[in-house]
Amino acid sequence: MKHLNVYIIALIAVCVSASCRKDLPEINDPANTISGNFSEVFDSYWNGMNNNYVFWDIDTTDWDRVYKQYKPLFAKLNLNDSTDVRKGYTYFKEMTVGLVDSHYDLTFKDSWLADSFSINPAYQRKVASPDYHDPISIFHFYNDVPRGYLDAGAVRGFTNVGTTAQYVAVSGTINQDILYFFFSGFNLKTLYNTDTANGVKTVEQYFFDKLKNTANIKGVIIDVRGNGGGDLADLNFLLGRMIDKQLDFGYTRSKQGNGRLDYSPWAPAFVTPQAGARNITAPIVMLADAWSVSMAEMTTMAVKSLPNGHFVGERTWGANGPLTSNIYYNGGQFSTDYINLVYTSSLMLKYRDGKIYEGVGFPPDVEVKYDAASLETGRDKQLEAAIGLIR
């Protein structure tokens, strides 16, 4: 999602169960199309969405009506006219505005659109929402939280990830017996393994070491506010250290054929205990907000499934469907000769309560709204509510 600097997206679907890709004929494979005109550009995109998009049974967009309405409009456009190219961009934006997939992001190869934003329906809806607010500044977590809430000896780390993203992690204790852990993206396992191999003690290692002393822990706060998601392997890497038996938190399903509604059966989504895990029976509180996306939401759902799990903050972003390359599943992201990438979920996730929270976000059991005025003074009312829940 090009709009969001907080995004560190690298989801690898390795531990959420679903039926893997079967050997199916590639019918109208959008990647193999050659578009000589805008009519063919539209056809390859429409067919790709028709076959690969996983939310058609819950999406309110009438995809057949889209074809009837926009096919004639695209047919009138000239691929070699910059004005028509930008008009086509507008049509793509109109067609996708109501898509429920909140991972959805559309980028183009056309040089005339190189300076344009990608098309991101969920972001457009977020900005237009009456309760919209910016993400909490990363410096609040890096500076204000340690200074105002954590005991002496707290640790923090800052790492550049690639050329455009930064990873921040902070951990420490509150009143000596509440263990706090903030991290800005789900690349915990990768960074941990890299730093450990180089002899660097990570913030993650500090948190895991403290976690071992269960007798001294009155509660755990995992802070994923502003966390844009990342590697699905982190679900086991993090929560798998806090449980002693498999934690079922929902179900996933994928496309198993080229039909619009050709779905696999629902399969369990779960977290697996890791070697040396401690069964944490003290309260585990997830802190999440409107900018908690994807893996941040799935982790919150998993913790909320625990008998000692809680969720404080705001309703999350609403991008729950796991995402990976469509070489593993019969749906998900794809490209055409004109479209750089249709970034869309590979699987649909249903929570253990039977509800699908895609597009609407996962609700907290203790709602504490964003308070800009308090944050400017260094006070964090959402964190204070999490502490109060444990106290």
C-alpha positions as CSV (number, residue, x, y, z in Angstrom):
1,M,0.0,0.0,0.0
2,K,2.0,3.0,-1.3
3,H,-0.1,5.4,0.7
4,L,1.0,4.1,4.1
5,N,4.6,4.7,5.1
6,V,3.9,2.4,8.1
7,Y,3.4,-0.6,5.9
8,I,6.0,-3.4,5.9
9,I,4.1,-6.0,3.8
10,A,5.7,-9.4,3.3
11,L,3.1,-11.9,4.2
12,I,4.0,-15.5,3.8
13,A,1.1,-17.9,4.2
14,V,2.8,-20.8,6.0
15,C,0.8,-21.4,9.2
16,V,-2.8,-20.4,8.5
17,S,-4.3,-23.6,7.1
18,A,-6.1,-23.6,3.8
19,S,-6.3,-25.8,0.7
20,C,-3.2,-25.3,-1.4
21,R,-3.2,-24.7,-5.1
22,K,-4.2,-27.6,-7.4
23,D,-3.0,-28.1,-10.9
24,L,-5.7,-26.2,-12.8
25,P,-5.8,-25.0,-16.4
26,E,-4.9,-21.3,-16.6
27,I,-8.0,-19.9,-18.2
28,N,-7.7,-16.3,-19.2
29,D,-4.5,-15.9,-17.2
30,P,-4.2,-12.1,-16.9
31,A,-0.4,-12.3,-16.8
32,N,-0.3,-13.8,-20.3
33,T,-2.5,-11.2,-22.0
34,I,-1.4,-8.8,-24.7
35,S,-3.4,-5.6,-24.6
36,G,-3.4,-3.6,-27.8
37,N,-6.2,-1.3,-26.7
38,F,-8.1,-0.2,-23.6
39,S,-10.9,-2.6,-24.3
40,E,-8.4,-5.5,-23.9
41,V,-6.8,-3.8,-20.8
42,F,-10.3,-3.8,-19.2
43,D,-11.0,-7.4,-20.2
44,S,-7.8,-8.8,-18.7
45,Y,-8.4,-6.9,-15.5
46,W,-12.0,-7.9,-15.2
47,N,-11.3,-11.6,-15.8
48,G,-8.4,-11.5,-13.4
49,M,-10.7,-10.1,-10.7
50,N,-13.5,-12.5,-11.6
51,N,-11.3,-15.5,-11.1
52,N,-8.8,-14.4,-8.4
53,Y,-10.7,-12.1,-6.0
54,V,-11.7,-14.2,-2.9
55,F,-14.5,-12.1,-1.4
56,W,-17.2,-12.2,-4.1
57,D,-19.7,-14.0,-1.8
58,I,-19.6,-11.1,0.7
59,D,-18.7,-8.1,-1.5
60,T,-21.5,-5.8,-2.4
61,T,-19.9,-4.8,-5.8
62,D,-21.9,-6.2,-8.7
63,W,-19.1,-7.4,-10.9
64,D,-21.3,-8.2,-13.9
65,R,-22.8,-4.7,-13.7
66,V,-19.3,-3.3,-13.7
67,Y,-18.6,-5.1,-16.9
68,K,-21.7,-3.8,-18.6
69,Q,-21.2,-0.3,-17.5
70,Y,-17.4,0.1,-18.0
71,K,-16.6,-2.1,-21.0
72,P,-18.1,0.5,-23.4
73,L,-16.4,3.4,-21.6
74,F,-13.0,1.8,-21.9
75,A,-13.6,0.9,-25.5
76,K,-13.8,4.6,-26.3
77,L,-10.3,5.4,-24.8
78,N,-7.0,5.6,-26.7
79,L,-4.0,3.9,-25.0
80,N,-1.7,6.4,-26.6
81,D,-3.5,9.5,-25.4
82,S,-2.4,10.7,-21.9
83,T,-5.8,12.3,-21.3
84,D,-7.5,9.0,-22.0
85,V,-5.0,7.1,-19.8
86,R,-5.9,9.4,-16.9
87,K,-9.6,9.0,-17.6
88,G,-9.0,5.2,-17.5
89,Y,-7.4,5.6,-14.1
90,T,-10.5,7.4,-12.9
91,Y,-12.7,4.5,-14.2
92,F,-10.5,2.0,-12.3
93,K,-10.9,4.1,-9.2
94,E,-14.7,4.2,-9.6
95,M,-15.0,0.4,-10.2
96,T,-13.1,-0.5,-7.1
97,V,-14.4,2.0,-4.6
98,G,-16.7,-0.4,-2.8
99,L,-14.4,-3.5,-2.7
100,V,-14.5,-5.0,0.7
101,D,-10.9,-6.3,0.6
102,S,-9.0,-3.8,2.7
103,H,-5.6,-5.0,1.5
104,Y,-6.6,-4.1,-2.0
105,D,-4.2,-1.9,-3.9
106,L,-3.9,-1.3,-7.7
107,T,-0.8,0.0,-9.4
108,F,0.0,0.5,-13.1
109,K,2.9,0.1,-15.5
110,D,1.9,3.0,-17.8
111,S,4.5,5.8,-17.7
112,W,1.8,8.4,-17.7
113,L,0.6,7.1,-14.4
114,A,4.0,6.7,-12.8
115,D,3.5,9.8,-10.7
116,S,-0.1,8.9,-9.7
117,F,-1.0,7.3,-6.4
118,S,-2.0,3.7,-6.4
119,I,-5.7,3.0,-6.1
120,N,-6.5,1.9,-2.6
121,P,-10.2,1.8,-1.7
122,A,-9.8,1.1,2.0
123,Y,-7.5,4.1,2.3
124,Q,-10.0,6.3,0.4
125,R,-12.7,5.2,2.8
126,K,-10.5,5.8,5.8
127,V,-9.6,9.3,4.9
128,A,-13.3,10.1,4.2
129,S,-14.5,8.7,7.6
130,P,-15.8,11.3,10.1
131,D,-13.6,9.8,12.8
132,Y,-10.4,9.7,10.7
133,H,-7.1,10.5,12.5
134,D,-3.5,10.2,11.5
135,P,-1.4,7.3,12.9
136,I,0.2,7.9,16.3
137,S,3.7,9.2,15.7
138,I,6.4,6.5,16.0
139,F,8.3,8.9,18.2
140,H,5.5,8.6,20.8
141,F,6.4,4.9,21.3
142,Y,10.1,5.4,21.0
143,N,10.4,8.4,23.4
144,D,7.2,9.2,25.3
145,V,6.2,5.7,26.4
146,P,9.6,4.8,27.8
147,R,9.9,8.1,29.5
148,G,6.4,8.3,30.9
149,Y,5.4,4.7,31.6
150,L,8.3,2.2,31.6
151,D,10.6,1.3,34.4
152,A,14.3,2.0,34.2
153,G,16.1,-0.5,32.1
154,A,13.6,-0.6,29.2
155,V,15.1,-1.3,25.8
156,R,14.3,0.1,22.4
157,G,15.6,-0.4,18.9
158,F,15.4,1.3,15.5
159,T,16.2,-0.4,12.2
160,N,15.9,0.7,8.6
161,V,14.1,-2.0,6.6
162,G,14.9,-1.6,2.9
163,T,15.0,2.0,1.6
164,T,11.6,3.3,2.6
165,A,10.6,1.8,5.9
166,Q,11.7,1.9,9.5
167,Y,11.2,-0.7,12.2
168,V,10.9,0.4,15.8
169,A,10.6,-1.9,18.9
170,V,10.3,-1.0,22.6
171,S,10.0,-3.3,25.6
172,G,10.1,-2.8,29.3
173,T,8.2,-3.3,32.5
174,I,5.5,-1.1,34.1
175,N,5.5,-1.0,37.9
176,Q,7.9,-3.9,37.7
177,D,5.3,-6.6,37.0
178,I,3.6,-5.6,33.7
179,L,5.6,-6.6,30.6
180,Y,5.2,-4.2,27.7
181,F,6.2,-4.8,24.0
182,F,5.6,-2.4,21.1
183,F,6.8,-3.1,17.5
184,S,5.9,-1.3,14.4
185,G,5.9,-4.2,11.9
186,F,5.7,-7.9,11.8
187,N,9.2,-8.9,10.8
188,L,10.1,-10.0,14.2
189,K,11.5,-13.4,13.4
190,T,13.6,-12.2,10.4
191,L,15.2,-9.4,12.4
192,Y,15.7,-11.5,15.5
193,N,17.5,-14.2,13.5
194,T,19.6,-11.7,11.7
195,D,20.6,-9.8,14.8
196,T,21.2,-13.0,16.9
197,A,23.5,-14.3,14.2
198,N,25.5,-11.1,14.4
199,G,25.7,-11.3,18.2
200,V,23.2,-8.5,18.8
201,K,20.8,-8.8,21.7
202,T,17.5,-7.6,20.3
203,V,14.4,-6.0,21.9
204,E,12.6,-9.2,21.1
205,Q,15.1,-11.2,23.1
206,Y,14.6,-8.9,26.0
207,F,10.9,-9.4,25.9
208,F,11.2,-13.2,25.5
209,D,13.7,-13.3,28.5
210,K,11.3,-11.4,30.7
211,L,8.4,-13.7,29.5
212,K,10.2,-16.7,31.0
213,N,9.8,-15.4,34.5
214,T,6.1,-16.0,34.7
215,A,6.0,-15.7,38.5
216,N,7.0,-12.1,38.2
217,I,4.5,-11.2,35.5
218,K,1.1,-9.8,36.5
219,G,0.2,-9.0,32.9
220,V,1.5,-8.6,29.3
221,I,0.7,-5.7,27.0
222,I,1.4,-6.2,23.3
223,D,1.1,-2.8,21.5
224,V,0.3,-3.0,17.7
225,R,-1.1,0.5,17.2
226,G,0.0,1.8,13.8
227,N,1.3,-1.6,12.9
228,G,0.8,-2.2,9.2
229,G,1.3,-6.0,9.3
230,G,4.0,-8.2,7.8
231,D,5.2,-11.8,8.0
232,L,2.6,-14.4,9.0
233,A,5.4,-16.6,10.5
234,D,5.5,-14.1,13.4
235,L,2.2,-15.4,14.6
236,N,3.8,-18.6,15.9
237,F,7.1,-16.8,16.6
238,L,5.4,-14.4,19.1
239,L,2.3,-16.0,20.5
240,G,3.6,-19.5,20.2
241,R,5.8,-18.7,23.2
242,M,2.9,-17.9,25.4
243,I,0.7,-21.0,25.0
244,D,1.2,-24.7,25.8
245,K,-1.4,-26.0,23.4
246,Q,-2.7,-25.2,19.9
247,L,-4.8,-22.0,19.9
248,D,-7.7,-22.1,17.3
249,F,-8.9,-18.6,16.6
250,G,-10.8,-18.9,13.3
251,Y,-11.0,-20.4,9.8
252,T,-9.6,-19.7,6.4
253,R,-10.6,-20.6,2.9
254,S,-9.2,-20.0,-0.6
255,K,-10.4,-20.3,-4.2
256,Q,-10.0,-23.8,-5.5
257,G,-11.0,-23.2,-9.1
258,N,-11.5,-20.5,-11.6
259,G,-15.2,-20.0,-10.9
260,R,-16.1,-16.7,-9.1
261,L,-17.6,-18.7,-6.1
262,D,-15.4,-21.8,-6.4
263,Y,-14.2,-21.9,-2.8
264,S,-12.3,-24.5,-0.7
265,P,-13.8,-25.8,2.5
266,W,-13.2,-23.7,5.6
267,A,-10.0,-24.9,7.4
268,P,-8.8,-24.1,11.0
269,A,-6.6,-21.1,11.5
270,F,-4.4,-21.6,14.6
271,V,-1.3,-20.8,16.5
272,T,1.2,-23.6,17.4
273,P,3.2,-23.6,20.7
274,Q,6.9,-23.1,20.1
275,A,9.9,-24.9,21.8
276,G,10.4,-23.6,25.4
277,A,7.0,-21.9,25.5
278,R,5.6,-20.7,28.8
279,N,1.9,-20.9,29.3
280,I,1.0,-17.3,30.3
281,T,-2.1,-17.3,32.5
282,A,-1.9,-13.6,33.5
283,P,-3.9,-11.2,31.4
284,I,-2.6,-10.6,27.9
285,V,-3.8,-7.3,26.5
286,M,-3.6,-6.3,22.9
287,L,-3.4,-2.5,22.2
288,A,-4.6,-1.8,18.7
289,D,-6.1,1.0,16.8
290,A,-7.6,2.1,13.4
291,W,-4.1,1.8,11.9
292,S,-3.5,-1.8,13.0
293,V,-3.6,-3.8,9.8
294,S,-3.4,-7.4,8.6
295,M,-1.1,-9.4,10.9
296,A,-1.7,-6.8,13.7
297,E,-5.4,-7.7,13.4
298,M,-4.9,-11.4,13.2
299,T,-2.7,-11.4,16.2
300,T,-5.3,-9.4,18.1
301,M,-7.9,-11.9,17.1
302,A,-5.8,-14.8,18.3
303,V,-5.0,-13.2,21.7
304,K,-8.7,-12.3,22.1
305,S,-9.4,-16.1,21.7
306,L,-7.5,-16.8,24.9
307,P,-9.4,-17.0,28.1
308,N,-7.0,-14.4,29.5
309,G,-6.9,-12.3,26.3
310,H,-8.2,-8.8,26.0
311,F,-8.3,-6.0,23.4
312,V,-8.1,-2.3,24.3
313,G,-8.2,0.6,21.8
314,E,-10.1,1.2,18.6
315,R,-11.7,-0.9,15.9
316,T,-8.9,-2.1,13.6
317,W,-8.4,-1.4,9.9
318,G,-10.3,-4.4,8.5
319,A,-7.7,-6.2,6.3
320,N,-7.9,-9.7,7.8
321,G,-7.3,-11.9,4.8
322,P,-3.9,-13.5,4.7
323,L,-1.9,-12.7,1.6
324,T,0.8,-14.4,-0.5
325,S,1.7,-15.1,-4.1
326,N,-1.0,-16.8,-6.1
327,I,1.4,-19.6,-7.0
328,Y,0.3,-21.1,-3.7
329,Y,-3.5,-20.6,-4.1
330,N,-6.0,-20.3,-6.8
331,G,-6.6,-16.7,-6.1
332,G,-5.1,-13.5,-4.7
333,Q,-2.8,-11.0,-6.3
334,F,-2.1,-10.9,-10.1
335,S,-0.7,-8.7,-12.8
336,T,-1.5,-8.0,-16.4
337,D,0.6,-6.5,-19.2
338,Y,-0.8,-3.1,-18.2
339,I,-1.3,-3.4,-14.5
340,N,1.8,-3.7,-12.4
341,L,0.0,-5.5,-9.5
342,V,-3.5,-6.1,-8.2
343,Y,-2.6,-6.5,-4.6
344,T,-5.4,-8.5,-3.0
345,S,-5.9,-11.2,-0.3
346,S,-5.2,-14.8,-1.0
347,L,-7.5,-16.2,1.7
348,M,-10.7,-15.2,3.5
349,L,-10.5,-15.3,7.3
350,K,-13.5,-16.0,9.5
351,Y,-13.1,-15.4,13.2
352,R,-14.1,-18.1,15.7
353,D,-17.4,-16.3,16.4
354,G,-18.4,-17.1,12.8
355,K,-18.1,-13.5,11.7
356,I,-16.0,-12.1,8.9
357,Y,-14.4,-8.8,9.8
358,E,-12.9,-7.9,6.4
359,G,-13.7,-4.3,5.5
360,V,-15.2,-3.5,8.9
361,G,-12.4,-4.1,11.4
362,F,-12.2,-6.1,14.6
363,P,-13.9,-4.3,17.6
364,P,-12.2,-3.9,21.0
365,D,-13.8,-5.1,24.2
366,V,-12.6,-1.9,25.9
367,E,-12.9,1.0,23.5
368,V,-10.6,4.0,24.1
369,K,-10.6,6.6,21.3
370,Y,-7.7,8.4,19.9
371,D,-6.9,11.5,21.9
372,A,-4.6,13.9,20.1
373,A,-4.5,16.5,22.8
374,S,-3.3,14.0,25.4
375,L,-0.7,12.4,23.1
376,E,0.8,15.8,22.5
377,T,1.6,16.1,26.2
378,G,3.0,12.6,26.3
379,R,0.0,11.1,28.0
380,D,-1.4,7.8,26.5
381,K,-5.0,7.1,27.6
382,Q,-5.2,3.9,25.6
383,L,-2.1,2.5,27.3
384,E,-3.4,3.6,30.7
385,A,-6.6,1.7,30.1
386,A,-4.6,-1.4,29.3
387,I,-2.6,-1.0,32.5
388,G,-5.9,-0.4,34.4
389,L,-7.3,-3.6,33.0
390,I,-4.4,-5.6,34.5
391,R,-4.3,-3.7,37.7
